[in-house]
Amino acid sequence: MATIGEHFTLVKHTGSSAAEPALTPEPKRDARGRAYATGRRKDAVARVWIKPGSGRFQINGRDERTYFARPVLRMLISQPFTAVKREGQYDVMCTVTGGGLSGQAGAVRHGISRALTLFEPALRGPLKAGGFLTRDSRAVERKKYGKAKARRSFQFSKR
């Protein structure tokens, strides 16, 4: 090591050796043993808390079957648990606002995935590979002036 000035020290970097184990971050849980994360999709924002339990879903104070009546939406929010083989092991409590039901289901899925990685950091790999941690940035295109919608032109009349 060589000293440069009075506050800086030059250290030669040898690179990481293959013998060093990969460090997994510590789980982040609150005083009640829950992990919290925020999920977003379109205009919907979901605040999600997960804790070990029997697999109950509570969305805005209601059961998942009453809030997300369509089976496709229920399947969508359970995908992160299926990907990491943790079905029925966590209770989910979330509040979701904005957007429609499809966007809200996507926001809940994103929030559950992020909360799972905070609760069990070892699950980050499979969730990342499945694409559950990436926020879906697709949103509705804005309407342009001189157009009927974002791209649709008004009907053309020759005469």
C-alpha positions in Angstrom: 0.0 0.0 0.0 1.2 3.5 -0.8 0.0 6.6 0.8 -1.1 9.5 -1.4 -1.5 12.7 0.5 -2.6 12.6 4.1 -6.1 11.2 3.7 -5.9 8.7 0.8 -4.4 5.3 0.6 -3.8 3.4 -2.6 -4.8 -0.2 -2.4 -4.0 -2.7 -5.1 -7.2 -4.6 -6.1 -6.6 -8.3 -6.7 -10.1 -9.1 -7.7 -12.5 -11.4 -5.9 -11.3 -14.9 -5.4 -13.5 -17.9 -6.1 -13.1 -19.2 -2.5 -15.0 -16.2 -1.1 -18.7 -17.1 -0.5 -21.4 -14.8 -1.9 -22.8 -12.6 0.8 -26.6 -12.6 1.1 -28.1 -9.5 2.7 -29.8 -9.6 6.0 -33.6 -10.0 6.0 -35.5 -6.8 6.6 -38.5 -7.3 9.0 -40.4 -4.9 11.2 -41.2 -5.4 14.9 -44.2 -7.7 14.1 -42.0 -9.9 11.9 -43.4 -8.7 8.6 -41.7 -7.6 5.4 -43.0 -4.5 3.6 -42.6 -3.5 0.0 -44.3 -1.3 -2.6 -45.4 -2.6 -6.0 -46.4 -0.6 -9.0 -48.1 -1.3 -12.4 -49.7 1.2 -14.7 -51.4 3.8 -12.4 -51.8 1.3 -9.5 -49.7 1.3 -6.3 -49.8 -1.6 -3.8 -48.4 -1.5 -0.3 -47.7 -5.1 0.7 -46.9 -6.7 4.0 -46.1 -10.4 4.2 -45.5 -12.6 7.3 -45.4 -16.4 7.9 -48.8 -17.9 8.0 -51.4 -20.1 6.3 -51.6 -18.4 2.9 -54.4 -15.9 3.5 -54.6 -12.9 1.2 -56.3 -9.7 2.4 -56.6 -6.9 -0.1 -58.1 -3.6 1.1 -59.7 -5.4 4.0 -61.4 -8.0 1.8 -60.6 -11.6 0.8 -58.8 -12.2 -2.5 -61.7 -14.1 -3.9 -64.1 -11.1 -3.4 -61.6 -8.4 -4.5 -60.1 -10.2 -7.5 -63.1 -12.2 -8.7 -61.5 -13.3 -12.0 -59.4 -16.5 -11.7 -56.7 -15.0 -14.0 -56.1 -12.1 -11.5 -55.9 -14.5 -8.6 -53.4 -16.7 -10.5 -51.4 -13.5 -11.3 -50.9 -12.5 -7.6 -50.0 -16.1 -6.6 -47.3 -16.5 -9.3 -44.3 -15.3 -7.1 -45.1 -17.9 -4.4 -45.4 -20.6 -7.1 -42.1 -19.6 -8.6 -40.2 -20.1 -5.3 -42.4 -23.0 -4.1 -43.8 -21.2 -1.1 -47.5 -21.6 -1.7 -49.6 -21.4 1.5 -46.6 -20.4 3.7 -47.1 -16.6 3.9 -50.1 -14.4 4.8 -50.4 -11.3 2.6 -52.0 -8.0 3.7 -52.0 -5.2 1.2 -53.7 -1.9 0.3 -53.9 -1.0 -3.3 -55.0 2.2 -4.9 -55.3 3.6 -8.5 -55.8 2.0 -11.8 -58.1 -0.8 -12.7 -58.2 -4.4 -11.5 -55.6 -5.7 -13.9 -53.1 -3.0 -13.0 -53.8 -3.5 -9.3 -53.2 -7.3 -9.6 -49.9 -6.5 -11.3 -49.0 -4.1 -8.6 -49.8 -6.6 -5.9 -47.7 -9.2 -7.7 -44.7 -6.8 -7.9 -45.1 -5.9 -4.2 -45.3 -9.5 -3.1 -42.1 -10.3 -5.1 -40.2 -7.4 -3.6 -41.4 -8.3 0.0 -40.4 -11.9 -0.5 -36.8 -10.8 -1.4 -36.7 -8.7 1.8 -38.1 -11.5 3.9 -35.9 -14.2 2.4 -33.0 -12.7 0.4 -32.0 -16.1 -1.0 -35.2 -16.1 -3.1 -34.0 -13.1 -5.2 -32.4 -15.3 -7.9 -35.5 -17.3 -8.9 -37.8 -14.2 -8.7 -35.4 -12.1 -10.8 -35.1 -14.9 -13.3 -38.9 -15.1 -13.5 -39.1 -11.4 -14.2 -41.2 -10.6 -11.0 -38.8 -8.0 -9.6 -38.9 -5.8 -12.7 -41.5 -3.1 -12.7 -43.6 -3.3 -15.9 -43.1 0.2 -17.3 -45.9 0.0 -19.9 -48.5 2.7 -19.5 -51.3 4.2 -21.6 -49.9 6.5 -24.3 -51.1 10.1 -24.1 -53.6 11.5 -26.5 -52.2 13.9 -29.2 -53.9 17.0 -30.5 -55.3 16.6 -34.0 -56.0 12.9 -33.3 -59.1 11.1 -32.0 -57.0 9.1 -29.5 -53.3 8.5 -29.1 -52.8 7.4 -32.7 -56.3 7.1 -34.2 -57.0 9.8 -36.8 -60.4 11.2 -37.4 -62.3 9.6 -40.3 -61.2 11.0 -43.6 -63.9 12.2 -46.1 -62.9 12.9 -49.7 -66.2 14.7 -50.5 
